[in-house]
């Protein structure tokens, strides 16, 4: 990954200015409407759903039923409908994997614009076959204007990887499939569409194996917020800070630093791991062809600080203002008592 000497502060400014972070701030609408926890008598086992994770985890039969959904942006559907269809399944599969689960089936809602063809469905079918996750139903109709697509997934887990359970003293591990290339001029790093299905399924399945072995404390899949923005979401939910060494992040040789740090990888995860488990976790990713490395550590406080080649810069004070709004209860309660904190939200 290429970062020019002396440019870290400028790079951090560019990262913080990304519009994708504004998309994540829109989640605050849901946070205000539904809150951090959902409790209801109809939840199997009488448990609670912790809102803000990559998938909803419903206690069920001694394990968890996982539910998640993704919507595809209209620009991608118009520019690359086949890949949009493929990505709609891929992103849902990753959300289940990020929770330590195994995807089971997907359903879709597709409003197919009059100017588009059915390539989006062909992309969905290709991803369904590659990941071994059937499309079992949904809703499809033609409309005038632009196409719109959303896809939902159901999965199962015996032990979950929460998104908000990182703790000071744990190590930040990045696991990213580097076996691909950027698709077009945007931020989609495609390491999936030409990969063997068996390899894709093994990589997705590894997250559930790590969860069941108790080797991962917290995790999220790298979204369009980029690696640093994804870590910000984990820290917000966990009530922690972190130090991150950009030079340690797995990256394609010679890739521009800004582009890579804002990329959406086909398979990319940020994990919080106890120090004694780091070597085992990285070795298991290596065994399925995924680059994994310790890239920093979880700290107390609320500062997410980036380092590179002797330079340092603060990416964000996580406690200063919300990103998704699904903050850790201890920090939310503490900040609510502080007039200074209230003024920043």
Secondary structure as UniProt FT lines:
FT   TURN            5..6
FT   HELIX           8..16
FT   HELIX           19..25
FT   TURN            26..27
FT   HELIX           28..34
FT   STRAND          37..39
FT   TURN            41..42
FT   HELIX           44..46
FT   STRAND          48..50
FT   TURN            51..52
FT   STRAND          56..60
FT   TURN            61..62
FT   STRAND          63..72
FT   HELIX           74..79
FT   HELIX           81..98
FT   TURN            99..100
FT   STRAND          102..113
FT   TURN            114..115
FT   HELIX           119..131
FT   STRAND          134..143
FT   STRAND          148..157
FT   TURN            168..169
FT   STRAND          171..176
FT   STRAND          181..182
FT   TURN            184..185
FT   STRAND          188..190
FT   TURN            193..194
FT   HELIX           197..212
FT   TURN            213..214
FT   STRAND          218..221
FT   TURN            224..225
FT   HELIX           226..238
FT   STRAND          241..245
FT   HELIX           246..248
FT   TURN            253..254
FT   HELIX           257..261
FT   STRAND          264..265
FT   STRAND          268..273
FT   HELIX           275..277
FT   HELIX           278..287
FT   TURN            288..289
FT   STRAND          291..299
FT   STRAND          303..308
FT   TURN            309..310
FT   STRAND          311..317
FT   TURN            318..320
FT   HELIX           329..336
FT   HELIX           339..344
//
